[in-house]
């Protein structure tokens, strides 16, 4: 019902910035929330930031003040602006959307985009 295409990952030096994007298509009109997760090497996947249908955002303490989640006006593209990158930010970043259909919640995931921070 929802397809996600991510872009923007890459190799960046510590202190640099990237802008990750996630283009959603399909039943975008029923998206309840969108978010970014990341999985560092050898670690479990963790929540980075979310934005709900009303526009409210939540950001993990580990990236507070450095990462910003946003949507475009059409609410079909999710962005994550990542600034002041640290080595610890190296991870595969995943786009996630949640929809509700017939009272049941479903999750969809992007393919992931690699962010590598070098010294």
Backbone as numpy.savetxt, mean C-alpha at the origin, in Angstrom:
# Nx Ny Nz CAx CAy CAz Cx Cy Cz
-13.25 -10.01 -8.95 -14.06 -8.80 -8.95 -13.21 -7.54 -8.95
-12.03 -7.61 -8.35 -11.12 -6.47 -8.28 -9.74 -6.94 -8.70
-9.12 -6.19 -9.59 -7.76 -6.46 -10.03 -6.87 -5.29 -9.63
-5.66 -5.61 -9.20 -4.73 -4.61 -8.70 -3.42 -4.70 -9.49
-2.93 -3.55 -9.92 -1.66 -3.46 -10.63 -0.80 -2.43 -9.92
0.35 -2.86 -9.45 1.23 -2.00 -8.67 2.42 -1.54 -9.49
2.99 -0.42 -9.06 4.18 0.12 -9.69 4.88 1.04 -8.70
6.10 1.42 -9.01 6.81 2.41 -8.23 7.95 1.91 -7.36
8.04 0.60 -7.18 9.12 0.07 -6.37 10.46 0.19 -7.07
11.51 -0.02 -6.31 12.84 0.06 -6.89 13.91 0.14 -5.84
15.10 0.47 -6.29 16.27 0.61 -5.43 16.50 2.09 -5.15
16.66 2.43 -3.89 16.85 3.82 -3.50 17.83 3.88 -2.33
18.58 4.95 -2.26 19.52 5.12 -1.16 18.80 5.59 0.10
19.38 5.28 1.24 18.81 5.72 2.51 18.60 7.23 2.49
17.45 7.65 2.99 17.10 9.06 2.97 16.32 9.48 1.74
16.25 8.61 0.75 15.54 8.92 -0.47 14.05 8.67 -0.36
13.37 8.83 -1.49 11.92 8.73 -1.53 11.46 7.92 -2.73
10.29 7.34 -2.60 9.61 6.64 -3.67 8.12 6.93 -3.57
7.43 6.74 -4.68 5.98 6.85 -4.69 5.41 5.57 -5.29
4.79 4.77 -4.46 4.18 3.53 -4.89 2.74 3.78 -5.32
2.31 3.09 -6.36 0.96 3.25 -6.86 0.31 1.89 -7.04
-0.99 1.85 -6.86 -1.78 0.64 -7.02 -3.06 1.02 -7.76
-3.17 0.58 -9.00 -4.34 0.86 -9.82 -5.34 -0.27 -9.68
-6.54 0.06 -9.27 -7.60 -0.92 -9.07 -8.60 -0.84 -10.21
-9.05 -2.00 -10.65 -10.07 -2.07 -11.68 -11.07 -3.15 -11.32
-12.22 -3.11 -11.97 -13.28 -4.05 -11.67 -14.35 -3.38 -10.83
-14.76 -4.06 -9.79 -15.85 -3.58 -8.95 -15.33 -2.60 -7.91
-14.72 -1.53 -8.38 -14.14 -0.56 -7.46 -15.20 0.20 -6.68
-16.43 0.18 -7.15 -17.49 0.90 -6.47 -17.89 0.27 -5.15
-17.50 -0.95 -4.92 -17.86 -1.63 -3.68 -16.66 -1.82 -2.75
-15.56 -1.14 -3.05 -14.39 -1.24 -2.18 -14.69 -0.55 -0.85
-14.46 -1.27 0.23 -14.68 -0.73 1.56 -13.43 -0.07 2.13
-12.26 -0.62 1.82 -11.02 -0.06 2.32 -9.87 -0.50 1.42
-8.78 0.24 1.49 -7.57 -0.10 0.76 -6.39 0.11 1.70
-5.32 -0.61 1.44 -4.17 -0.46 2.32 -2.89 -0.99 1.71
-1.81 -0.68 2.39 -0.49 -1.17 2.03 0.05 -2.04 3.16
0.59 -3.18 2.79 1.30 -4.06 3.69 2.72 -4.24 3.18
3.59 -4.71 4.03 4.94 -5.02 3.59 5.45 -6.26 4.30
6.38 -6.94 3.65 6.99 -8.13 4.21 8.50 -8.03 4.04
9.22 -7.68 5.11 10.68 -7.64 5.03 11.24 -9.05 4.88
12.49 -9.17 4.43 13.10 -10.50 4.29 13.11 -11.25 5.62
12.61 -12.47 5.60 12.59 -13.30 6.79 11.60 -12.90 7.85
10.72 -11.95 7.55 9.74 -11.47 8.51 8.33 -11.75 8.02
7.37 -11.60 8.93 5.97 -11.75 8.58 5.44 -10.47 7.96
4.39 -10.61 7.17 3.76 -9.46 6.57 3.15 -8.57 7.66
3.29 -7.26 7.49 2.79 -6.32 8.46 2.04 -5.19 7.78
1.10 -4.64 8.50 0.31 -3.52 8.00 1.14 -2.25 8.04
1.08 -1.48 6.96 1.78 -0.21 6.88 0.82 0.95 7.05
-0.23 0.98 6.24 -1.20 2.07 6.29 -2.48 1.64 5.62
-3.59 2.22 6.05 -4.88 1.93 5.47 -5.66 3.22 5.26
-6.61 3.16 4.34 -7.54 4.25 4.13 -8.91 3.62 3.90
-9.91 4.12 4.63 -11.24 3.57 4.53 -12.08 4.42 3.58
-13.29 3.94 3.31 -14.13 4.59 2.30 -14.44 6.03 2.63
-14.48 6.36 3.91 -14.75 7.73 4.31 -13.56 8.66 4.20
-12.39 8.12 3.88 -11.20 8.92 3.71 -10.26 8.95 4.90
-10.65 8.37 6.00 -9.79 8.35 7.18 -8.61 7.43 6.95
-7.43 7.86 7.37 -6.21 7.08 7.20 -5.63 6.66 8.54
-4.92 5.55 8.51 -4.20 5.06 9.68 -2.83 4.59 9.22
-1.81 4.96 9.96 -0.44 4.65 9.60 0.26 3.99 10.77
1.03 2.96 10.49 1.77 2.26 11.52 2.79 3.18 12.18
3.02 2.96 13.46 3.95 3.82 14.20 5.36 3.79 13.59
5.76 2.67 13.03 7.10 2.54 12.50 7.37 3.44 11.31
6.31 3.89 10.63 6.48 4.74 9.46 5.79 6.07 9.62
5.23 6.33 10.79 4.51 7.57 11.04 5.41 8.77 10.79
4.89 9.73 10.04 5.66 10.92 9.73 6.54 10.79 8.51
6.71 9.59 7.99 7.55 9.36 6.82 6.76 8.84 5.63
5.74 8.03 5.88 4.92 7.46 4.81 3.54 8.10 4.83
2.97 8.30 3.65 1.66 8.89 3.53 0.83 8.10 2.53
-0.34 7.64 2.95 -1.24 6.91 2.07 -2.29 7.88 1.54
-2.70 7.69 0.30 -3.69 8.56 -0.30 -4.37 7.86 -1.46
-5.51 8.40 -1.88 -6.23 7.96 -3.07 -6.44 9.13 -4.00
-6.58 8.84 -5.30 -6.93 9.91 -6.21 -8.41 10.24 -6.07
-8.84 11.28 -6.77 -10.22 11.74 -6.62 -11.24 10.70 -7.05
-10.88 9.86 -8.00 -11.79 8.82 -8.45 -11.80 7.62 -7.52
-10.90 7.59 -6.58 -10.79 6.51 -5.60 -10.57 5.15 -6.24
-9.85 5.15 -7.34 -9.52 3.88 -7.98 -8.02 3.64 -8.05
-7.23 4.56 -7.51 -5.79 4.39 -7.47 -5.28 4.73 -6.08
-4.54 3.83 -5.51 -3.97 3.99 -4.19 -2.50 4.35 -4.31
-2.05 5.27 -3.47 -0.66 5.70 -3.48 -0.05 5.57 -2.09
1.23 5.36 -2.07 2.00 5.41 -0.83 3.26 6.21 -1.10
3.31 7.41 -0.56 4.51 8.24 -0.64 5.43 7.86 0.51
6.62 7.42 0.17 7.57 6.97 1.18 8.77 7.90 1.15
9.01 8.58 2.26 10.09 9.55 2.39 11.04 9.13 3.51
12.22 9.70 3.48 13.23 9.45 4.52 13.42 7.96 4.74
13.61 7.24 3.67 13.69 5.78 3.74 14.90 5.32 4.56
14.67 4.26 5.30 15.69 3.62 6.11 15.96 2.22 5.59
17.09 1.66 5.99 17.41 0.29 5.59 16.32 -0.67 6.04
15.72 -0.41 7.18 14.69 -1.28 7.73 13.40 -1.26 6.92
13.27 -0.31 5.99 12.09 -0.25 5.15 12.16 -1.21 3.97
13.28 -1.85 3.77 13.43 -2.81 2.68 12.42 -3.94 2.85
11.59 -4.17 1.84 10.54 -5.16 1.93 9.82 -5.25 0.59
9.01 -6.29 0.46 8.05 -6.36 -0.62 6.78 -5.68 -0.13
6.32 -4.70 -0.86 5.14 -3.94 -0.48 3.95 -4.42 -1.29
2.85 -4.70 -0.60 1.66 -5.26 -1.21 0.48 -4.30 -1.08
-0.25 -4.16 -2.15 -1.51 -3.44 -2.14 -2.64 -4.39 -1.78
-3.57 -3.94 -0.97 -4.70 -4.75 -0.55 -5.98 -3.94 -0.62
-7.05 -4.57 -1.10 -8.37 -3.96 -1.06 -9.33 -4.94 -0.42
-10.31 -4.40 0.27 -11.37 -5.19 0.86 -12.71 -4.73 0.31
-13.52 -5.70 -0.10 -14.85 -5.41 -0.58 -15.85 -6.20 0.24
-17.08 -5.72 0.24 -18.17 -6.41 0.90 -19.23 -6.71 -0.14
-19.56 -7.98 -0.30 -20.56 -8.42 -1.25 -21.49 -9.41 -0.57
-22.78 -9.11 -0.61 -23.79 -9.95 0.03 -23.47 -10.19 1.49
-22.95 -9.17 2.13 -22.64 -9.26 3.54 -21.36 -10.00 3.88
-20.60 -10.41 2.89 -19.36 -11.15 3.11 -18.18 -10.29 2.68
-17.16 -10.24 3.51 -15.97 -9.45 3.23 -14.93 -10.29 2.50
-14.36 -9.72 1.44 -13.33 -10.37 0.65 -12.10 -9.47 0.58
-10.93 -10.10 0.50 -9.67 -9.38 0.36 -9.01 -9.73 -0.96
-8.44 -8.73 -1.61 -7.70 -8.91 -2.85 -6.32 -8.30 -2.68
-5.34 -8.92 -3.30 -3.95 -8.51 -3.15 -3.30 -8.25 -4.50
-2.41 -7.27 -4.51 -1.57 -7.06 -5.67 -0.42 -8.05 -5.69
0.38 -7.96 -6.73 1.48 -8.90 -6.90 2.68 -8.57 -6.01
2.71 -7.38 -5.46 3.82 -6.94 -4.65 4.86 -6.21 -5.47
5.47 -5.21 -4.87 6.55 -4.47 -5.51 7.70 -4.34 -4.53
8.89 -4.62 -5.01 10.07 -4.64 -4.16 10.61 -3.24 -3.93
10.83 -2.91 -2.68 11.52 -1.68 -2.29 12.80 -2.08 -1.58
13.93 -1.65 -2.12 15.22 -1.95 -1.54 15.94 -0.65 -1.22
16.33 -0.50 0.03 17.01 0.70 0.49 18.46 0.35 0.76
19.37 1.09 0.17 20.79 0.86 0.32 21.44 2.00 1.09
22.58 1.70 1.70 23.30 2.71 2.45 24.10 3.60 1.53
